[in-house]
Amino acid sequence: AASMAIVDAAPAAIIMGRHCIAARIAPGPRMGRIVKAAFEAQIDGAFEDEAGGMAWIAEHAAEIE
């Protein structure tokens, strides 16, 4: 937790619906699943910033139905 600077608070999601829209993902249940999966990936250390999150979406969104 200390290394992620979340000692006193839960981490904030980097990827949100607006990022999915920018990646041409239509609003709806699938977008919600992508945002949730992106947050889990963020927590697991897959990316640390918005650019990394957008790259994660580009690589993994097609796998999420």
C-alpha atoms as a printed R data frame, in Angstrom:
   type eleno elety resid chain resno       x      y       z
1  ATOM     1    CA   ALA     A     1   0.000  0.000   0.000
2  ATOM     2    CA   ALA     A     2   2.789  2.424   0.819
3  ATOM     3    CA   SER     A     3   4.474  1.910  -2.552
4  ATOM     4    CA   MET     A     4   1.182  2.714  -4.298
5  ATOM     5    CA   ALA     A     5   0.599  5.810  -2.126
6  ATOM     6    CA   ILE     A     6  -2.690  4.408  -0.814
7  ATOM     7    CA   VAL     A     7  -1.899  4.142   2.857
8  ATOM     8    CA   ASP     A     8  -4.710  6.471   3.916
9  ATOM     9    CA   ALA     A     9  -7.145  6.024   1.014
10 ATOM    10    CA   ALA     A    10  -8.341  3.564  -1.559
11 ATOM    11    CA   PRO     A    11  -6.751  3.996  -4.985
12 ATOM    12    CA   ALA     A    12  -8.676  6.016  -7.530
13 ATOM    13    CA   ALA     A    13  -9.525  4.397 -10.824
14 ATOM    14    CA   ILE     A    14  -7.483  5.793 -13.683
15 ATOM    15    CA   ILE     A    15  -9.708  4.460 -16.462
16 ATOM    16    CA   MET     A    16 -13.299  5.646 -16.605
17 ATOM    17    CA   GLY     A    17 -16.123  5.635 -19.110
18 ATOM    18    CA   ARG     A    18 -14.768  8.692 -20.905
19 ATOM    19    CA   HIS     A    19 -11.586  6.788 -21.669
20 ATOM    20    CA   CYS     A    20 -13.609  3.939 -23.148
21 ATOM    21    CA   ILE     A    21 -15.584  6.400 -25.260
22 ATOM    22    CA   ALA     A    22 -12.288  7.849 -26.508
23 ATOM    23    CA   ALA     A    23 -11.313  4.277 -27.436
24 ATOM    24    CA   ARG     A    24 -14.586  3.966 -29.399
25 ATOM    25    CA   ILE     A    25 -16.283  1.621 -26.948
26 ATOM    26    CA   ALA     A    26 -20.028  2.222 -26.796
27 ATOM    27    CA   PRO     A    27 -21.651  3.006 -23.446
28 ATOM    28    CA   GLY     A    28 -23.404  0.042 -21.891
29 ATOM    29    CA   PRO     A    29 -22.831 -3.043 -19.776
30 ATOM    30    CA   ARG     A    30 -19.707 -4.064 -21.704
31 ATOM    31    CA   MET     A    31 -18.129 -0.684 -20.998
32 ATOM    32    CA   GLY     A    32 -18.788 -1.228 -17.306
33 ATOM    33    CA   ARG     A    33 -17.062 -4.600 -17.465
34 ATOM    34    CA   ILE     A    34 -14.081 -3.048 -19.222
35 ATOM    35    CA   VAL     A    35 -13.796 -0.263 -16.635
36 ATOM    36    CA   LYS     A    36 -13.984 -2.840 -13.834
37 ATOM    37    CA   ALA     A    37 -11.369 -5.070 -15.487
38 ATOM    38    CA   ALA     A    38  -9.120 -2.049 -16.076
39 ATOM    39    CA   PHE     A    39  -9.335 -1.109 -12.393
40 ATOM    40    CA   GLU     A    40  -8.421 -4.651 -11.382
41 ATOM    41    CA   ALA     A    41  -5.487 -4.554 -13.818
42 ATOM    42    CA   GLN     A    42  -4.432 -1.192 -12.374
43 ATOM    43    CA   ILE     A    43  -4.465 -2.630  -8.854
44 ATOM    44    CA   ASP     A    44  -2.432 -5.602 -10.100
45 ATOM    45    CA   GLY     A    45   0.185 -3.185 -11.460
46 ATOM    46    CA   ALA     A    46  -0.534 -3.559 -15.187
47 ATOM    47    CA   PHE     A    47  -0.414  0.231 -15.631
48 ATOM    48    CA   GLU     A    48   0.166  3.332 -13.507
49 ATOM    49    CA   ASP     A    49  -1.099  6.246 -15.574
50 ATOM    50    CA   GLU     A    50  -3.691  7.252 -18.155
51 ATOM    51    CA   ALA     A    51  -1.458  6.462 -21.132
52 ATOM    52    CA   GLY     A    52  -0.780  3.003 -19.758
53 ATOM    53    CA   GLY     A    53  -4.478  2.510 -19.125
54 ATOM    54    CA   MET     A    54  -5.356  3.479 -22.676
55 ATOM    55    CA   ALA     A    55  -2.738  1.039 -23.948
56 ATOM    56    CA   TRP     A    56  -4.277 -1.621 -21.684
57 ATOM    57    CA   ILE     A    57  -7.719 -0.917 -23.181
58 ATOM    58    CA   ALA     A    58  -6.335 -1.182 -26.707
59 ATOM    59    CA   GLU     A    59  -4.766 -4.523 -25.892
60 ATOM    60    CA   HIS     A    60  -7.477 -6.124 -23.735
61 ATOM    61    CA   ALA     A    61 -10.907 -4.613 -24.496
62 ATOM    62    CA   ALA     A    62 -11.582 -7.048 -27.346
63 ATOM    63    CA   GLU     A    63 -11.260 -9.945 -24.872
64 ATOM    64    CA   ILE     A    64 -14.069 -8.576 -22.691
65 ATOM    65    CA   GLU     A    65 -17.617 -9.299 -23.771
